[in-house]
Amino acid sequence: MAYYQPEPPYQHGDQLKVGILLANLGTPDAPTAKALRPYLQQFLMDRRVVEIPRFIWCWILHCIILVIRPKKSAEKYAQVWTSEGSPLLVNAKNQAKKLEGFLAEKIKSPFVVELGMSYGNPSMKSAIERLKAQHCDRILVFPLYPQYAASSTAAAFDAVWKTLLKMRNVPAIRTIKHYHDHPAYIAALAAQVRQHWRLNGGKPSKLVMSFHGVPKFHLMKGDPYHCECHKTGRLLAEALELNKDEYMVAFQSRFGKQEWLKPYLASTLEELGNAKTKRIDVICPGFSSDCLETLEEIAMEGKEIFQHHGGGEYHYIPALNASDAWIHAMTEISLEHLQGWVSTDWDKVEAKHQSELTAMRAKALGAPQ
């Protein structure tokens, strides 16, 4: 069996393009235990996600977690699943479509936008293959994680590199590491919050910015995620003209018994509830799309915890999803990283002429047609 994957059909003179690969974490194919099991196995076997020694972790994963968790997770997914499928996948597809439209207003040279997931479908491999099939010889990898973390951003890069290892003709690759402090991203977040406040009676008693948690040892070993989350929080608060008493940063989705980044969101919500806080709004700046973690864990479970402990109004502010402000930010960030690869004065007629000349030269040299 050949080691390298077969290359897509190509003829001399085919117009080369630039690919923009939007990378997100992933989602199961259906809200069922059967669909959750392979998805969770792929996700939780990634060394970027779980750094426990393999022998111990494989036993825990296969003998405990994959026996118990798929059914429970499926029940949670069922609460947020839409008629079009997983919320994360639906939102990510909309982002890709709108980004292509926004970029088309800025770029004349040919480009393609595709969506790939680190786990599940559409896979990173299938996305890269689709880009190559459309003659993309340069690819910009745009992770939909504003704050860099080894367990998310680097895991997406790993999925790209693993695919390229099996390709004979490897495209040029550029990657976006992070944009946690990019002015356009902060402006999009601020616009989302202000719109929510306009529709819900103004500022709350406290704005809680909740980021996905990671084990504390990641920070101690050099992962910049914790610092980048706090910088995003500070910049968003400044954009909203909030003082230090009007907002706070917390971390959600703790898994296992080891210490994770603090303060934990669940404990924070309990404390705010016990303090009889009249109203809190919760936003998740690290999630570009609403998904299980935002729609079920934050919007539903978070509200229950806060109000069970005596809190008042609880509002979840939706993720950026496919809002115009966010797509504008994505466009700006993309263009900064596409410099030299795309053109605003590309001439279609001239490009066709050059392609025809290339084909003629190749034919004269006896190249296969």
N, C-alpha and C positions, 0 to 999 in steps of 0.2 A: 504494500500500500504506500502511495506517495506521501512524503512528509508534508509538502507544501500543498495548500489548497489551489485548485485550478484558477487561473486568472480569468476575469470576464472578457468577453469578445472585444477586440479592439482593432481598428483600422487606422492606418496612417492618415492624418488629416482630421480625425475626430476632435471636436472642440473640448479642450480640457477645462475643468471647472474647479471651483473652491468649495469645499464642504464645511458646513458648520454642524458639529455633532453636539446636540444637547444631551447631557448625561445626568440621569437621576438614579435613585436607589433601586426602585422596582416595586412590583406589586404581584400578587397571585393572579392567576387567570380567572378565578371564580371565588366567591365567598363560601367555600366548602373545605372541609377537613382534607379531602382528597387533593385539592389544589394547593392547600396551604403546606402540606407535608414536604413536597419537593422544593417549594419556594423557601421555606424555613431552613431546610437542610443546606441548600446552596448558600443562603445568607449567613447562617450561623457557623458554617464550616470555613468561612473566609478568615484567614489569620489576621487580617486587618481589623476584623470586627471582634473576634474573641481570641485573646492571646494566652489562653490557658494551654498547658502542655497537651499535645494531641491525644496521647493515650488516655489521659483522664477525661478530656473534653469529649472525645468520641463516645465513651461509655455513658457520660451524662446526657449527651445529646440524643443518642439513639435509644437508650434504655429508659429515659425519663421524659425529656422535653418533647421529642417527636411522638411520644405516646400520648402525652397529656395536652400539650399546647395547641396542636392544629385545630381541635374541636373548639376550644375556647376562643382562639383567634378568629376562627370562621364566624362564630356568633357575633363578634365585634364588627368584623367586616360587613356582615349582613346588615347591620344597622346604618351603615353609611354608603352602601353600594348603590349605584344609580342605574337607570335603565340603559345607559350607554356604557356601563362598566365601572371599573375602579375610579374613584374621584381623582386620584393622583394621575392615572393614565389619561383620563379625559382632559384634565387641566393642562397636562404636559403637551398633549397633542394640540390643544388650542394655542398654547404658547408658541409652539413650533410654526404653526400656520400663520399666526399674526406676525411673528418675527420675520418670516420670509417676506411678508407684505411690506413691513416697515423698512426692511433692508433694501427691497426693490426700489424704494423711493430714493435711496441714497447711492446705490451701486448699479452701474450699467453692465459691468462684466458678469459672466455667468457664474452662478453659485447655487448651492442646494442646502437645505436645512433638513436634518434627520434627527430622530429621537432614539436614544439607546439607553438601556437599563443595565446596571451592574448585576442585578439578579432578576430572573423571570423574563417576561417578554414585553416589548421587543428587546431582544438581547443586544449587547454592544456589538457582538460579532455580526448579527444581521444588519445592524445600522451601518457599520463600516462596509460591509459587502454591498449594500444598496448605494452607498456613496461611490464606491469604486466602479460599480456597474454603470454609473452616470458619468464616468470619466473624471472623477475628482482625484487629482494628483496632489492636492494639499488639503489638509483637514485641520480645522480649529476645534479643539475639544473644550466645550463650555459646560463645566459642571454646574448644576443648579443648586449649589451649596455656596452661599455667600461667604461663610466662614470656613477656612480650611481646617480639616481634621483628617488624620491618617485613616480613620475608620469610615470616612465617607468620600472625600475628594480623592485621596490616594487610592482607595479601593476602586474608584471609577477609572483612574489612570491605569491601574493594574489590569482591569478588564480590557482596556484598549491595547496595552502592550502584549497581553496574552494572545489576542487576535492577530496582531501584527507578526508575532513569532512564526506563524504558519503561512505567511504571505511572501511570495517571491518578489513582487514589485511593491515595496513598501512606500506609501505616500509620505510626503513631508508632513510633520505634525507640529502644531503649536498647542500649548495648553494654557488655560486660565487658572491660576492657582486659587485666587480669592478676589473678592471685591467687597469685603465687609465694611470698608470705609469709603467706597466710591460715592461721590456726591449725588449721582443720578439714582443709585440704589437707595440712599438715605432719603432723598427727596420723594421717591416712590412710596417708601414706608410712611413718611410723614403725611403724604397725601391720602393714603389709605386710612390712617388714624383720624385725620381731620374730617374726612367724609363720614366716618362712623360717628364722630362726635356731633356733626351737624344733624345727623338723623336720629340721635339718641340723647338729646338734651344737654350737650356740652361735655366738659371734662368730668372724669370719675374722681372718686376720692384717691384712687391709686391706679396707675398704669403698670401692669405687670408684664415684663418682657420675658417670655419663657423660651429657652433654647433647649435643644435635645442634649441630654447629658451624656458624658463619657466617663469611664473610670478615672479617678484622680491620678493614678500612676501615669496616665498618658501625659498629663501636664508636667509631672515631675521628670519625665523622660524627654521632654522637649517639644511636645505637641503645642502649637500656638493657639489652639482652638479657644481655650478659656479666655485668653487675652483679647482675641478678636471679637468674641461675643460681647465682652464688656465695652470694647471700643464702639461697636455698633450701638449698644444701649446708650452710651454717653452721647454719641453724635445724634441719635434719634431724639433723645431728650432735649438736646440743645436746639434742634430744628423745631421742636414743638414748644420751646420756651418753658420747659418744666424745671422746677427746682428739685433738689435731691430728695425731698420728702414726698414728691408727687409720683415717683416711679421707682421700680426696683427690677433687678435681673434675677432670674431663677432658672433652674435646670430640671427638666422632666424626663420621664421614661427610664427611670433607674431599673436595672435588671441585675439580679443576683444579690449577694450579701456584702460584697466588697464596697469600700467607700467610693462614691462618685463625686463629681463636681457639686458643690453646694453654693447657695441653699437649695434644697430639694423643693420643687414646686408644691408637692402635696403638703409638706410641712408648712410651707409659706401660706398656702390657702387656709390651712387650719388656724394658723396664728391670726391671719387677717379676719377670719370668721369669728374667732374668740374675742377679738378686739371690737366686734360689732361694726365693722367697716360698712358704711352705707352702700358703697358701690365700687366695684373694681372692673376694669377692662383688661383683658388678657390678649396679647398679640404674640405670635411666634415668628420673629424676624428671620430665623434660620430656615424656614420652610417656604420655598417659592410657590408650592402648590398645596392646597388643602388635601389631606389624606387621613388615614386612620388615626395617626397620632394627634392631629389637630381637631378633627371632627368628632371623634369618640372620646379620646383621653382628655382633651382640653375642654371642648365645648360641652360635653356631657358629664364625664366623671369629675372634672374640675369644678363645675357648677354645683354638683351634689356635695362635694367635700366642703366647699366654702359655705354654702347655705345650711348644711347640716350642723356646722359649728357656729351658727348664729349670724352669718353674713347677710347682707342685703342684696342689692341688684348685682347680677353677674353677667357680663357680656364678653363673648369671644369675638375678636375682630378678625374677619376672614384674611387668609393669606393673600399675597399679591395676585396669584393666579394669572389670568390673562388681561389684567387691567392695562389701560393704555399707558399709564405712568410707568409700569414695570416693563412693558415691551419697549417703550422708549429707552429705558435704562439699559435693557438687554442690547438694544441696537447700538447705543453709544459705547458700551463695553466691548461689543463685538468689533466695531469699527476700529477701536484703539488697537486691538490685537490682530486685525486683518491688514494693517498697513503694509503696502508693498505687494500684497496678494490680490487686491481688488482695485478696480478703477472706476472713476466717475465719468471718464471721457472715452470709454471703450466703444469702438465702432464695429457694429455687427457686420456691415458689408466688408470692411477691411479684414476683419477676423475670418470671414468666410473665404475671402480671396487668399489669405495666408494659408488656411487649411488646405485649399485646393492645390496650392504650390507645394506644400509638404507632401501631399499624396502623390503628385506628379514626380517629385524627386525620388520618393521611395520606390515608385514603380520603375523609374529609370535605373535604379540600383538593383532591381530584381527582388525587392521585398515582397513577401506574400501578401495578397490582397484579401 
